[in-house]
């Protein structure tokens, strides 16, 4: 087992889940993904690793990993849910409305401002996720 595989197995065990090849594959796919894949895309990539994997298995695995807090489901209106490994730090997402590309916006300044605004109102953030829908400006 390499270090990454051991890390995945440890994360599954810590979450109270059995270590299975399918779970290891899905975690690996999401760790390597740069594009926030949806369930169909995870299935296609898993099929390349293990031809015997079914869509139902991938879907159940995504649900189990989400419930265990290892991955996060990103729901964008009128689009299939996308998935990412649970981030180390909170970040927001921007969706290009023309291409569907999902872009991470990781900004310490935005997070600091958000914390200050919420604290000023007497609250603390339990969970947050901001989605920005945008279109590239035409080049002049």
C-alpha positions in Angstrom: 0.0 0.0 0.0 1.3 3.5 -0.8 0.9 6.4 1.5 -2.2 7.8 -0.3 -3.9 4.4 -0.2 -3.1 4.0 3.5 -4.5 7.6 4.1 -7.8 6.7 2.3 -8.1 3.4 4.3 -7.4 5.3 7.5 -10.0 7.9 6.7 -12.6 5.2 5.9 -11.9 3.4 9.2 -12.0 6.7 11.2 -15.4 7.4 9.7 -16.6 3.9 10.8 -16.8 2.5 7.2 -15.5 -0.8 5.9 -12.5 -0.4 3.6 -13.7 -1.7 0.2 -12.1 -1.4 -3.3 -15.1 0.6 -4.5 -14.8 3.1 -1.7 -11.1 3.4 -2.2 -11.6 3.9 -5.9 -14.2 6.7 -5.4 -12.1 8.5 -2.8 -9.1 8.3 -5.2 -11.2 9.6 -8.1 -12.4 12.6 -6.0 -8.9 13.3 -4.6 -7.5 13.5 -8.1 -10.4 15.4 -9.7 -10.0 19.0 -10.7 -13.5 19.3 -12.0 -16.1 18.4 -9.2 -17.5 15.4 -11.0 -21.2 14.4 -10.8 -22.2 10.8 -10.1 -22.2 9.8 -13.7 -18.7 11.1 -14.2 -17.5 9.3 -11.0 -19.1 6.1 -12.3 -17.4 6.5 -15.7 -14.0 7.0 -14.1 -14.6 4.1 -11.6 -15.5 1.8 -14.5 -12.1 2.5 -16.0 -10.4 1.4 -12.8 -12.7 -1.6 -12.2 -14.9 -2.8 -15.0 -17.2 -4.7 -12.6 -18.4 -1.7 -10.7 -22.1 -0.7 -11.0 -23.7 2.7 -11.0 -25.7 1.6 -7.9 -22.5 0.8 -6.1 -20.9 4.1 -7.0 -24.1 6.0 -5.9 -24.3 4.1 -2.6 -20.6 4.7 -2.0 -21.0 8.5 -2.7 -23.9 8.6 -0.2 -21.9 6.7 2.5 -18.8 8.9 2.0 -21.0 12.0 2.2 -22.8 10.8 5.4 -19.4 10.0 6.9 -18.2 13.5 6.2 -15.4 12.5 3.9 -16.9 14.2 0.8 -19.2 17.1 0.1 -22.2 17.1 -2.3 -22.5 20.4 -4.2 -26.0 21.1 -5.4 -26.3 23.7 -8.2 -29.8 24.5 -9.3 -31.1 22.5 -12.3 -27.9 20.5 -12.5 -26.9 17.1 -11.2 -25.1 17.2 -7.8 -21.3 17.3 -8.0 -18.9 16.0 -5.4 -15.6 17.0 -3.9 -13.4 15.8 -1.1 -14.3 17.6 2.1 -12.1 20.7 2.0 -9.5 21.6 4.5 -10.8 25.2 4.5 -14.2 26.5 3.5 -14.3 27.9 0.0 -16.9 29.1 -2.4 -17.7 28.0 -5.9 -18.3 29.9 -9.2 -20.2 28.2 -12.1 -19.5 29.4 -15.6 -23.1 29.5 -16.9 -22.0 29.0 -20.5 -19.7 26.0 -20.0 -20.8 24.6 -16.7 -17.2 24.7 -15.4 -17.1 24.8 -11.6 -14.3 27.0 -10.2 -13.2 27.1 -6.6 -12.8 30.5 -5.0 -10.6 30.1 -1.9 -10.1 33.4 -0.3 -8.9 34.1 3.3 -10.2 37.7 2.9 -13.7 36.6 2.0 -13.7 34.0 4.9 -12.5 36.7 7.3 -15.2 39.2 6.1 -17.9 36.6 6.4 -16.8 35.7 10.0 -16.7 39.4 11.0 -20.2 40.1 9.5 -21.8 37.1 11.2 -20.1 37.8 14.5 -21.3 41.4 14.4 -24.8 40.0 14.2 -24.1 37.8 17.2 -23.8 34.5 15.4 -21.1 31.9 14.5 -21.0 30.1 11.2 -21.9 26.4 11.4 -21.8 25.8 7.7 -21.7 28.0 4.6 -21.5 27.7 0.9 -21.7 30.5 -1.6 -22.4 29.8 -5.2 -21.7 32.5 -7.8 -23.1 32.1 -11.3 -21.0 34.0 -13.8 -20.2 34.5 -17.5 -16.8 35.5 -18.9 -16.7 39.1 -20.0 -16.3 39.5 -23.8 -12.8 40.6 -24.7 -12.9 44.1 -26.0 
